[in-house]
Amino acid sequence: MSHPDSFSARSRLDVTGRDLELFRLDALQARYDVARLPYSLKVLLENLLRHEDGESVTAEDVEKVATWVATDEPSEEIAFTPGRVLMQDFTGVPAVVDLAAMRDAMAEMGGDPALVEPLSPAELVIDHSIQVDESASRLAFEHNVERDYERNRERYAFLRWGQGAFDSLEVVPPNTGICHQVNLEY
């Protein structure tokens, strides 16, 4: 991706031998007083600086956030590129189905299906779906988990396939995590 760095905000930082790229909000301070912005808009502003490419994110997009006025009526969308998407299986299964369908369509059109990938790294947490079939015994949990795997075998197998098929998709196994929303993380 070509990066115009229209605001000369790109900088480097050496941290114990690792060269890191960062985008400095203080590079905009003299022109836009970005110090007054709420923290959430500073995060979005840094994201815009990092992803400025002249097409999806332009210098004008950066300026719109840098010149934000709290009393103005919102009228513009803000381009945001998450660093990671964390989702539960309720929303994640349809996403993996859509990706699989896009791969099929790509193959039918003679393209390379492997080119179909999530645009951002994604982690899908298989939420609990345990039903209590047995209780009041030391083996109750094991028994209930076993039944859960039997009941949800097809869904779990599909998600395991998805994790193997898509390089940027990770699946958190059943009964090891919980997530009840979609998080766009940065």
N, C-alpha and C positions, 0 to 999 in steps of 0.2 A: 504494500500500500504506500503510495506517495504521500508524504506528510509535509505540507507547506510551512508549518510552524509560523503562521502569520503574526503571532504575537511574541515571538522569540521567548516562548515559555519552556521549551524543551531544555532539560538539563540532565546531567549525569551525576551519580553519587556512588562512590566506592564504599561498600560495606563489607569489611573483612575479606577483601579480595574479590568480591562480586560487584561487577559494574551494573548499576541499576539505572534505568531511565525514569525520569519523573518530569512532571509538568507543573511549573511554579505559578501559583496564582498571583504572587507578588509581582510578576512580570506585567500584569495588567493593572496593578494598583494605581499607578500614576495617571492613567487614562480613564479608569472606570470606578475607582473606589470600591473594589470588590470586598474589602474588609467588612463592609456594612451588611453583606449578604448573609442570610440565615445559613447555618451549616449545611442543610440539605441542598441548597442551591450551589454552595461551594463544591460539594461532591459532584453535582451534575455539571458544573462548569469545568472542573478538572477532567471529567469524562469527555466532554466536548473537545477540550484542548488535545487530549490524548488521541482522539479518533478523527480529528480534523483531516479530511482528505480532499476538500474542495468540491465534493459531490454529495455524499451522504451527510457529511457535516462540513459546513462552510464557516468562514470567518464571520459572516453575518449571524449564523446560529450562535456562535460564541458571544458576539456583541449583544444579542438579545437577552441572554442570561446575565451578562455582566452589567447591563443597564437596567435590570429589573427594578420596577417600582411597586412597592407593596400595595399601593392604593389603586393601581391600574387593574382593569378587568382582564383576566387571562384571555389571550386571543391566539397564542401561538403554541404549537406542540414543541416539545423539547426532545431532540434525538438523544436516545440513551442506549448505550451498548453495554449490556451487563457482562461482567467477568465470568459469571457462572449462573446457571438457573438451577434452583433446587425445587423439586416438585414431588408431590405425593402420587401414588399410583392411580388415584381416581382421575387426575388430570393427565398423568404421564402415560397411561396406557393408550388413550386416544392419540397422544402426540407420537408415540412409537408406531401406532397403526398408520397414521398419516405419513410418517417418514418411509415406512415399508411400501405404502401405496405409491409414493413418489418415486421410489427406486424401481418399482414395477413399471411405472409409466415411462421412466427414463430408459429402461431396457427395451420396452416396446418401440420407443422412438429411435432406437439404435445408439443411444448414448451410454456412457459409463455409469452404471448405478452407484458405484462407489463414490461418485462425486456428491451424492445426496448425503449430507451430514448436518447435524444441528449447527447453527451459526455460532452458538456459544456453548462452551462445555456445559453439560447437563448432568445432574445427579437425580435419580429417581428413587425415592424412599418407598419401599413396599410397606404399606401401613399394616397394622395388625388387623386380622380378621378372625381372630380366635373366637370360637364359640365354646361354651362350657358344656362338654358332654360328660365329663367326669370331674368330680370334686372330692375334697376331704380325703385325699390319699397322697402319698409322696410321689406317685407316678402320674398324678392328674395332669400336671403341666405337659409332660412328655406326651401323654396320650392325646391331649387337646391339640398340641402342635402337630402331631402325626396326622390327625384328622384334618387339620387346617391344610396341610400339604396335599392330602387326598382330594379335598374339596376344590382346591385352587390350583391343581396341577397344571392345567392348560395355561392359565394366566401367568403363573410363575415360569413355566417353560418358555412362553413367548417373550417375557421380559429378559430372561437369561439369553435367549437368541438375540434380542435387541442390543444387549450389552456387548455381545460378541460381534455383532454386525456393524455397529456404529462406533468409530474410534473415540468420539467425544461424548459418549454416554456411559455413565457408571450407574449400576443398580445396587442399592443397599438392600441386602436380603431381608426376607420376612422376619419379624420378631426381633430385630436388632436396632430399629430406629423408628421415629415417628415424625410426621410432618403433616400439618393440616392446612397448608396454604402453599402458594407458589411464591418463592423468594427470588427476586432478581438481585444478585449480589454483585458488589463492586469492590 
